[in-house]
Amino acid sequence: MAIDRDYEDLRGDGRIVLFLREGKKPKYHVRLKVPNALGYTFVSTKTSDRNEAVRLVMNLYDELYH
């Protein structure tokens, strides 16, 4: 069973990439790249609502950046 992912780069620079994991209960996940940090941070937003996921992701990025 292959996992189909629909990627969306929110900032256009690859720092915040939102994707929807398919399955019985599809949820949005995010890959964050914070400057001066090693590697990426992968987080589940635990929601299937795109607008809510974007809001959560932007808040999380600001929190990690500062």
MODELLER restraints for C-alpha pairs under 7 A, 6 or more apart:
rsr = mdl.restraints
at = mdl.atoms
rsr.add(forms.Gaussian(group=physical.xy_distance, feature=features.Distance(at['CA:3:A'], at['CA:22:A']), mean=6.48, stdev=0.5))
rsr.add(forms.Gaussian(group=physical.xy_distance, feature=features.Distance(at['CA:4:A'], at['CA:21:A']), mean=6.76, stdev=0.5))
rsr.add(forms.Gaussian(group=physical.xy_distance, feature=features.Distance(at['CA:4:A'], at['CA:22:A']), mean=6.09, stdev=0.5))
rsr.add(forms.Gaussian(group=physical.xy_distance, feature=features.Distance(at['CA:5:A'], at['CA:19:A']), mean=6.05, stdev=0.5))
rsr.add(forms.Gaussian(group=physical.xy_distance, feature=features.Distance(at['CA:5:A'], at['CA:20:A']), mean=5.70, stdev=0.5))
rsr.add(forms.Gaussian(group=physical.xy_distance, feature=features.Distance(at['CA:5:A'], at['CA:21:A']), mean=5.61, stdev=0.5))
rsr.add(forms.Gaussian(group=physical.xy_distance, feature=features.Distance(at['CA:5:A'], at['CA:22:A']), mean=6.88, stdev=0.5))
rsr.add(forms.Gaussian(group=physical.xy_distance, feature=features.Distance(at['CA:6:A'], at['CA:19:A']), mean=5.25, stdev=0.5))
rsr.add(forms.Gaussian(group=physical.xy_distance, feature=features.Distance(at['CA:6:A'], at['CA:20:A']), mean=5.65, stdev=0.5))
rsr.add(forms.Gaussian(group=physical.xy_distance, feature=features.Distance(at['CA:7:A'], at['CA:17:A']), mean=6.58, stdev=0.5))
rsr.add(forms.Gaussian(group=physical.xy_distance, feature=features.Distance(at['CA:7:A'], at['CA:18:A']), mean=5.82, stdev=0.5))
rsr.add(forms.Gaussian(group=physical.xy_distance, feature=features.Distance(at['CA:7:A'], at['CA:19:A']), mean=4.47, stdev=0.5))
rsr.add(forms.Gaussian(group=physical.xy_distance, feature=features.Distance(at['CA:8:A'], at['CA:17:A']), mean=5.57, stdev=0.5))
rsr.add(forms.Gaussian(group=physical.xy_distance, feature=features.Distance(at['CA:8:A'], at['CA:18:A']), mean=5.13, stdev=0.5))
rsr.add(forms.Gaussian(group=physical.xy_distance, feature=features.Distance(at['CA:8:A'], at['CA:19:A']), mean=6.13, stdev=0.5))
rsr.add(forms.Gaussian(group=physical.xy_distance, feature=features.Distance(at['CA:9:A'], at['CA:16:A']), mean=5.93, stdev=0.5))
rsr.add(forms.Gaussian(group=physical.xy_distance, feature=features.Distance(at['CA:9:A'], at['CA:17:A']), mean=4.46, stdev=0.5))
rsr.add(forms.Gaussian(group=physical.xy_distance, feature=features.Distance(at['CA:9:A'], at['CA:18:A']), mean=6.34, stdev=0.5))
rsr.add(forms.Gaussian(group=physical.xy_distance, feature=features.Distance(at['CA:10:A'], at['CA:16:A']), mean=5.70, stdev=0.5))
rsr.add(forms.Gaussian(group=physical.xy_distance, feature=features.Distance(at['CA:10:A'], at['CA:17:A']), mean=6.11, stdev=0.5))
rsr.add(forms.Gaussian(group=physical.xy_distance, feature=features.Distance(at['CA:10:A'], at['CA:18:A']), mean=6.99, stdev=0.5))
rsr.add(forms.Gaussian(group=physical.xy_distance, feature=features.Distance(at['CA:15:A'], at['CA:32:A']), mean=5.44, stdev=0.5))
rsr.add(forms.Gaussian(group=physical.xy_distance, feature=features.Distance(at['CA:15:A'], at['CA:33:A']), mean=4.59, stdev=0.5))
rsr.add(forms.Gaussian(group=physical.xy_distance, feature=features.Distance(at['CA:15:A'], at['CA:34:A']), mean=6.72, stdev=0.5))
rsr.add(forms.Gaussian(group=physical.xy_distance, feature=features.Distance(at['CA:16:A'], at['CA:30:A']), mean=6.86, stdev=0.5))
rsr.add(forms.Gaussian(group=physical.xy_distance, feature=features.Distance(at['CA:16:A'], at['CA:31:A']), mean=5.93, stdev=0.5))
rsr.add(forms.Gaussian(group=physical.xy_distance, feature=features.Distance(at['CA:16:A'], at['CA:32:A']), mean=4.89, stdev=0.5))
rsr.add(forms.Gaussian(group=physical.xy_distance, feature=features.Distance(at['CA:16:A'], at['CA:33:A']), mean=6.66, stdev=0.5))
rsr.add(forms.Gaussian(group=physical.xy_distance, feature=features.Distance(at['CA:17:A'], at['CA:30:A']), mean=5.56, stdev=0.5))
rsr.add(forms.Gaussian(group=physical.xy_distance, feature=features.Distance(at['CA:17:A'], at['CA:31:A']), mean=5.17, stdev=0.5))
rsr.add(forms.Gaussian(group=physical.xy_distance, feature=features.Distance(at['CA:17:A'], at['CA:32:A']), mean=6.63, stdev=0.5))
rsr.add(forms.Gaussian(group=physical.xy_distance, feature=features.Distance(at['CA:18:A'], at['CA:28:A']), mean=6.82, stdev=0.5))
rsr.add(forms.Gaussian(group=physical.xy_distance, feature=features.Distance(at['CA:18:A'], at['CA:29:A']), mean=5.91, stdev=0.5))
rsr.add(forms.Gaussian(group=physical.xy_distance, feature=features.Distance(at['CA:18:A'], at['CA:30:A']), mean=4.46, stdev=0.5))
rsr.add(forms.Gaussian(group=physical.xy_distance, feature=features.Distance(at['CA:18:A'], at['CA:31:A']), mean=6.58, stdev=0.5))
rsr.add(forms.Gaussian(group=physical.xy_distance, feature=features.Distance(at['CA:19:A'], at['CA:28:A']), mean=5.64, stdev=0.5))
rsr.add(forms.Gaussian(group=physical.xy_distance, feature=features.Distance(at['CA:19:A'], at['CA:29:A']), mean=5.44, stdev=0.5))
rsr.add(forms.Gaussian(group=physical.xy_distance, feature=features.Distance(at['CA:19:A'], at['CA:30:A']), mean=6.14, stdev=0.5))
rsr.add(forms.Gaussian(group=physical.xy_distance, feature=features.Distance(at['CA:20:A'], at['CA:26:A']), mean=6.54, stdev=0.5))
rsr.add(forms.Gaussian(group=physical.xy_distance, feature=features.Distance(at['CA:20:A'], at['CA:27:A']), mean=5.74, stdev=0.5))
rsr.add(forms.Gaussian(group=physical.xy_distance, feature=features.Distance(at['CA:20:A'], at['CA:28:A']), mean=4.41, stdev=0.5))
rsr.add(forms.Gaussian(group=physical.xy_distance, feature=features.Distance(at['CA:20:A'], at['CA:29:A']), mean=6.17, stdev=0.5))
rsr.add(forms.Gaussian(group=physical.xy_distance, feature=features.Distance(at['CA:21:A'], at['CA:27:A']), mean=5.66, stdev=0.5))
rsr.add(forms.Gaussian(group=physical.xy_distance, feature=features.Distance(at['CA:21:A'], at['CA:28:A']), mean=6.20, stdev=0.5))
rsr.add(forms.Gaussian(group=physical.xy_distance, feature=features.Distance(at['CA:26:A'], at['CA:48:A']), mean=6.00, stdev=0.5))
rsr.add(forms.Gaussian(group=physical.xy_distance, feature=features.Distance(at['CA:27:A'], at['CA:46:A']), mean=5.85, stdev=0.5))
rsr.add(forms.Gaussian(group=physical.xy_distance, feature=features.Distance(at['CA:27:A'], at['CA:47:A']), mean=5.28, stdev=0.5))
rsr.add(forms.Gaussian(group=physical.xy_distance, feature=features.Distance(at['CA:27:A'], at['CA:48:A']), mean=4.57, stdev=0.5))
rsr.add(forms.Gaussian(group=physical.xy_distance, feature=features.Distance(at['CA:28:A'], at['CA:44:A']), mean=6.28, stdev=0.5))
rsr.add(forms.Gaussian(group=physical.xy_distance, feature=features.Distance(at['CA:28:A'], at['CA:45:A']), mean=5.69, stdev=0.5))
rsr.add(forms.Gaussian(group=physical.xy_distance, feature=features.Distance(at['CA:28:A'], at['CA:46:A']), mean=6.65, stdev=0.5))
rsr.add(forms.Gaussian(group=physical.xy_distance, feature=features.Distance(at['CA:28:A'], at['CA:47:A']), mean=6.09, stdev=0.5))
rsr.add(forms.Gaussian(group=physical.xy_distance, feature=features.Distance(at['CA:28:A'], at['CA:48:A']), mean=5.85, stdev=0.5))
rsr.add(forms.Gaussian(group=physical.xy_distance, feature=features.Distance(at['CA:28:A'], at['CA:53:A']), mean=6.52, stdev=0.5))
rsr.add(forms.Gaussian(group=physical.xy_distance, feature=features.Distance(at['CA:29:A'], at['CA:43:A']), mean=5.71, stdev=0.5))
rsr.add(forms.Gaussian(group=physical.xy_distance, feature=features.Distance(at['CA:29:A'], at['CA:44:A']), mean=4.25, stdev=0.5))
rsr.add(forms.Gaussian(group=physical.xy_distance, feature=features.Distance(at['CA:29:A'], at['CA:45:A']), mean=5.59, stdev=0.5))
rsr.add(forms.Gaussian(group=physical.xy_distance, feature=features.Distance(at['CA:30:A'], at['CA:42:A']), mean=5.73, stdev=0.5))
rsr.add(forms.Gaussian(group=physical.xy_distance, feature=features.Distance(at['CA:30:A'], at['CA:43:A']), mean=5.37, stdev=0.5))
rsr.add(forms.Gaussian(group=physical.xy_distance, feature=features.Distance(at['CA:30:A'], at['CA:44:A']), mean=6.31, stdev=0.5))
rsr.add(forms.Gaussian(group=physical.xy_distance, feature=features.Distance(at['CA:31:A'], at['CA:40:A']), mean=6.38, stdev=0.5))
rsr.add(forms.Gaussian(group=physical.xy_distance, feature=features.Distance(at['CA:31:A'], at['CA:41:A']), mean=5.64, stdev=0.5))
rsr.add(forms.Gaussian(group=physical.xy_distance, feature=features.Distance(at['CA:31:A'], at['CA:42:A']), mean=4.62, stdev=0.5))
rsr.add(forms.Gaussian(group=physical.xy_distance, feature=features.Distance(at['CA:31:A'], at['CA:43:A']), mean=6.63, stdev=0.5))
rsr.add(forms.Gaussian(group=physical.xy_distance, feature=features.Distance(at['CA:32:A'], at['CA:40:A']), mean=5.54, stdev=0.5))
rsr.add(forms.Gaussian(group=physical.xy_distance, feature=features.Distance(at['CA:32:A'], at['CA:41:A']), mean=5.01, stdev=0.5))
rsr.add(forms.Gaussian(group=physical.xy_distance, feature=features.Distance(at['CA:32:A'], at['CA:42:A']), mean=6.41, stdev=0.5))
rsr.add(forms.Gaussian(group=physical.xy_distance, feature=features.Distance(at['CA:33:A'], at['CA:39:A']), mean=6.84, stdev=0.5))
rsr.add(forms.Gaussian(group=physical.xy_distance, feature=features.Distance(at['CA:33:A'], at['CA:40:A']), mean=4.96, stdev=0.5))
rsr.add(forms.Gaussian(group=physical.xy_distance, feature=features.Distance(at['CA:33:A'], at['CA:41:A']), mean=6.54, stdev=0.5))
rsr.add(forms.Gaussian(group=physical.xy_distance, feature=features.Distance(at['CA:34:A'], at['CA:65:A']), mean=6.07, stdev=0.5))
rsr.add(forms.Gaussian(group=physical.xy_distance, feature=features.Distance(at['CA:45:A'], at['CA:53:A']), mean=5.76, stdev=0.5))
rsr.add(forms.Gaussian(group=physical.xy_distance, feature=features.Distance(at['CA:45:A'], at['CA:56:A']), mean=6.92, stdev=0.5))
rsr.add(forms.Gaussian(group=physical.xy_distance, feature=features.Distance(at['CA:47:A'], at['CA:53:A']), mean=6.37, stdev=0.5))
